Amino acid sequence: MDIEVIKIHDLLVKKKIKRIVFIPSKTEIWEIKSNNNNNIYWIDFVKKYCSCKGFYYNNKNRTCYHIRAVDEAITQNGYEIEFLQDSEFNNYLDYLIDNLLDNNI
């Protein structure tokens, strides 16, 4: 079995995929917690963007498995959902940026 299929399965089973919905704008950000470390990757599913290193290095060849994991999560309804107010959007982005900096230095 393909290693990325196993990784996607693990993300679904361990409930590591979260859909963040900001109200009232309905802006969505998907969040995936890594199986291997403390990294949190954020995904814009509509734009097919992921904050992982694989997205930057392999995007021309194939979609990173985090984006494929969100697709599977949507298909299987296998994700957590969290609602935040639009007024919390900037704080949430600060949290994501801090996480990226902490785990990529």
C-alpha positions in Angstrom: 0.0 0.0 0.0 1.2 3.5 -0.8 2.8 5.2 2.2 0.7 8.4 1.6 -2.5 6.4 1.6 -1.5 5.1 5.0 -0.7 8.6 6.2 -4.0 9.9 5.1 -5.8 6.9 6.7 -3.9 7.7 10.0 -4.9 11.3 9.9 -8.6 10.3 9.5 -8.6 7.6 12.1 -6.7 9.8 14.7 -9.1 12.7 14.0 -6.3 15.1 13.2 -8.2 17.1 10.5 -10.2 20.1 11.5 -12.3 22.5 9.6 -12.3 26.0 11.0 -15.3 28.2 9.9 -15.4 31.9 10.7 -18.8 33.4 11.3 -20.5 35.3 9.7 -18.2 35.4 6.7 -18.1 31.6 6.3 -14.3 31.8 5.6 -12.9 28.3 5.9 -9.4 27.1 6.9 -8.5 23.5 7.2 -6.0 22.4 9.8 -4.1 19.2 10.0 -2.0 18.1 13.0 1.0 16.1 12.1 1.2 12.4 13.0 5.0 12.8 13.6 5.6 16.0 15.4 3.9 19.2 16.8 3.5 20.8 13.4 0.1 22.1 12.4 -0.5 22.6 8.6 -3.1 24.8 7.3 -4.9 24.1 4.0 -6.9 26.4 1.8 -8.8 23.6 0.0 -10.5 25.8 -2.6 -7.1 27.2 -3.7 -5.3 23.9 -3.2 -2.7 25.4 -0.9 -0.9 23.7 2.0 1.7 25.2 4.4 3.8 22.0 4.5 7.3 21.8 2.9 6.1 19.1 0.6 3.7 21.5 -1.0 6.6 23.8 -1.9 9.0 21.1 -3.1 6.6 18.8 -4.9 3.7 20.9 -6.0 4.6 20.8 -9.7 4.8 17.0 -9.6 1.7 16.2 -7.5 -0.6 17.5 -4.8 0.7 17.1 -1.2 -1.1 14.4 0.8 -2.5 16.9 3.3 -4.7 18.4 0.5 -5.7 14.8 -0.5 -6.4 14.1 3.2 -8.9 17.0 3.4 -10.6 15.7 0.2 -10.9 12.3 1.9 -12.1 13.9 5.1 -14.9 15.8 3.2 -15.9 12.6 1.4 -16.0 10.5 4.6 -17.2 13.3 6.9 -14.1 12.5 8.9 -13.2 15.8 10.4 -13.7 18.0 13.5 -15.4 21.4 13.0 -14.8 24.5 15.0 -16.7 27.8 14.6 -14.9 31.1 15.4 -16.1 34.6 15.1 -14.7 36.8 12.2 -13.2 39.0 14.9 -10.9 36.1 15.9 -9.5 35.7 12.4 -6.4 37.8 13.0 -5.6 36.0 16.3 -6.0 32.7 14.5 -3.6 33.7 11.7 -1.1 34.8 14.4 -1.4 31.4 16.0 -0.8 29.7 12.6 2.2 31.8 11.8 3.7 31.3 15.3 3.3 27.5 14.8 5.0 27.6 11.4 7.9 29.7 12.7 8.4 27.5 15.8 8.4 24.3 13.8 10.4 25.4 10.8 13.4 27.1 12.4 
